[in-house]
Structure formats: C-alpha cells, structure tokens
Amino acid sequence: MNRISIYKITDLDDSDSDAMYYTLKGLREQILNEWYEVWENMPIEETKEKIRTDDEFMFDWLSGWGYDVETILEITEDDFPKS
C-alpha cells in the first residue's frame, strides 16, 4: 500500500526559526541538492548514498545537525475516496 508522510523539521538550535514541512521525497531532495554540500566540511559519497537509501540514517544525520524530525501526517490509498 502506498503512503505519503509529511514531516515537520524544527531547528533545535534556533527557537525563532519557522518549522519546515516536507514529504520524504522532498526532504531527501532538499538535503542532497541544497544542504549536504553546505553543511558537510568533507562531503563523502558513501554518506550521500546512505541518505538516498536509508530513511533512518537520513533522520539521524539531520538530528546530528540539530534538527528534530517529526511525522505529523500519514495518508494512505485508503484515505482517498474510491471513484
């Protein structure tokens, strides 16, 4: 069954920053295309590959940078009306 999850990302080090909201795919793309090269001093291809393929690793990586990840919504195919 397909499901879509929405994640709330909060910067624990900056209480004035706004929360950000992403799907899993959107969060992964944001990390790999925007944040990874800026945050990592010595980017390692193996780390990028783990972020691409391992959700828990990706969440742990964000946590290591001071971000909290919270699932706020899950939608499955059953949640959509049948036509």
Steps between C-alpha positions, in 0.01 A plus 500: 500500500635841405517763768609859517648639820543866585791591726547808713864609527594730789837663566566423868782757514285790373169541680411798278519302176182380334429130470539349155271234353599234247395172351768232530597549136507879536711483815749264339529728194548809721779330693682362195457804274528789748615423852753218467773688314457807724494317834760228447861616522625194314212354296525122472320314222423204730314734736300648213410150381379405852285816508357399159407149612459486880225709662619441857856599407366818341300588813803427721716718274254789541494444875879526504464849351255605773172436321198319637294294254140423587241314293188714509279334238476168319264446209440161340308395190210407730468866602398601147142456380445221248345612174 
